[in-house]
Amino acid sequence: MAEISETLWNAGVTASDYGAERATYHAAVFEQYKLCVEMADRVSARRNLANTFFVTLHSGLLTFLGVWLTQSHRARLSVVLLLAGLLVLLSLCTAWWFTLRSYQQLNTGKFEVIAALEERLPARAFRAAEWQALRGGRDWQVYLPLTHVERWIPAIFAVTYVLGCVALAV
């Protein structure tokens, strides 16, 4: 966190640059803090939207495959077609997993900046105190971080696809 604090603060701008009104400087710091918290929240909202997209896509694909396979096309499936389809489905699962990982990394950086900004605020409620109350996400009975749970979903879809492909091939 010390590394973040070193790059966060603009050495060319201090409270004295705001004149006799130090409160104006502190208000500017607080406004930037609020903006960072809002942007972290927006990243989480975009992550939820990405999850909705991928769940809808995979649900639609599973529905299509289920209907298509029940229409007696199963006998005409070749191993090459099964493997090609499986490769496409697994590629979508991989893209989903990496998308979630990227959002997690982006928010991790944002939360580090928020924590560094909180060092200049009277209270460190959002990042420091809340994260301590949640025991840093290390005890799943107190708090299980969503990013740990949601990255299992593409893996579950991938396993389902592999098992389904094996069942069709046998």
HELIX and SHEET records of a PDB file:
HELIX    1   1 ALA A    2  LEU A    8  1                                   7    
HELIX    2   2 ALA A   15  TYR A   18  5                                   4    
HELIX    3   3 ARG A   22  TRP A   68  1                                  47    
HELIX    4   4 LEU A   69  HIS A   73  3                                   5    
HELIX    5   5 ARG A   74  ARG A   76  5                                   3    
HELIX    6   6 VAL A   79  GLU A  118  1                                  40    
HELIX    7   7 ALA A  125  ALA A  129  3                                   5    
HELIX    8   8 GLU A  130  ALA A  133  1                                   4    
HELIX    9   9 ARG A  135  GLY A  137  5                                   3    
HELIX   10  10 LEU A  146  GLU A  150  1                                   5    
HELIX   11  11 TRP A  152  ALA A  169  1                                  18    
END                                                                             
